[in-house]
C-alpha cells in the first residue's frame, strides 16, 4: 500500500512537471521542485527523457544538488555530472556526509575529486579513506565514520553539556556510543535515558552493554536483516577487536532494502537497476543482447528436441495444439518455486540446513498440483478430441512437467549460487529451458510411443 502511494505521488509530480516544462513555465517548475526532497527530485530525474532531465537539473536548488547526486542511479548520475561544471560539482558535494561522499567519489572527475579531498581536514580524509577501504556492499562501506562517542566515567550532566557545545547532531539517532580511551566499544546509552534519568548518574551505570553491534565486514543485506529483526534505529560498526569504526542508521538500511528489491526485479529480466531507462536506443538494445542471445540458444535447443518428434506432429495434429499447455504449466510451476527460493536466499531463510526439507515440500506441492491439473486437462483433452488415450498422455505429461518444474525451481538457485552466479539473473533462463525440454519429451515422447506405437 505504501509503495503504491509512493508510485502514485511520483507519477503526479512527473505529470505536473512535464506539463510545466512543455508549456515553458520555468517559474512553475522551480516552485514544484522547491516543495520536493532530494530523493523525490532524484526519482523525477530518473523518469524524465534526457533533454527534460537536464533542464530540471539546471533549475534544481544548488543546495540539494549533492544529495540528489547521491540518490540517483549510477548512469543518471554520470549524465548529470557531465552536464555540471567542476566548480558547481565541488560546491554540490562540499557539505555531504562522509559516507555519502564515499558513494559518489569515484564518479566525479579527477580535478573535482582533488579539490574535494584538499578541502577536507586531515581527520575527515582519514575517515573517508577508511570507508573507501571496505567493499561497497559491506557494513564498512555503508557506515558513517563521523560517530558521536562518549566516555563511561562521566555523568549525564557532562554529556548534555558536551552535546550543547557540539551543537550539530545527527538527524537520526537514538543512541550515544560509549568507548574506552583506546577507542574500543563498551556499550550504548539510550537517548531516552539521557533525557529522563538523574543527571548525576554516570554513563557506565546506565549504558547497555548487550546492544547489537555490526561487524565491519558484514554484508549489507545481513545488516538490513539485523535492523529488521531487532527493530534498530542506529547501530555501531566495530572491527574484530571491538574498536568503534562508525555507525549505521535506519535511513541507510532503507536504501539497501530498496536497492535489493530493484535488483531482484530487474535481474529477473536480465537488466541492471543502475541502467538509465532513457539511455540511447542502441546502447539499451546492446545491453539486452546477452540474455536475448542466451534465450535464443535455449529456444533452439527446445526446437531441436521438438524436431526429433516431427513425425508425431505430422500424424497427430492435436499434439501441436496441446503441447504448449504442458510447457506453460511446467514453466509457471517452476517459476513459483524459483521465486520462493531466490527470495529465501536473499533474506537468509534458505540454507544448506533446510534445503532438503524445502525440496521435499516443493516436490509434494508439485505432485499434488500435478494430480489435480492433470485430471482437469485430461478431461478437457478427451472431450475436445474424443480421444481417451490422448487425454491420458496429456495427464501424464502435465504431472511429469509440474514435478520437473518444482524440482528445477528448487535446485537451480542452489546450484547457481554454488557456482557464484546470481540465481535471480540466470535462474529464469535455465528454468525455462528445463521445463520446455522436459515438457516436449514428456508429451510428444509419450504420444509417439503410446499413440503411434513407435
FENHUUR-V539670 format. One record per helix or strand. SS is the DSSP state (alpha for helix, beta for strand). FROM is the first residue (numbers start at 1). TO is the last residue. If there is no record, write none. Layout:
SS&FROM&TO / SS&FROM&TO
This chain:
alpha&2&22 / alpha&26&34 / alpha&38&47 / alpha&50&59 / alpha&62&71 / alpha&74&82 / alpha&86&93 / alpha&98&107 / alpha&110&119 / alpha&122&132 / beta&138&138 / alpha&139&142 / beta&144&144 / beta&149&150 / beta&155&155 / alpha&156&166 / beta&175&179 / beta&184&190 / alpha&191&196 / beta&202&202 / alpha&203&206 / beta&208&208 / beta&213&215 / beta&219&219 / alpha&220&230 / beta&234&238 / beta&243&249 / alpha&250&267 / alpha&281&308 / alpha&310&315 / alpha&317&346 / alpha&355&385 / alpha&388&418 / alpha&423&451
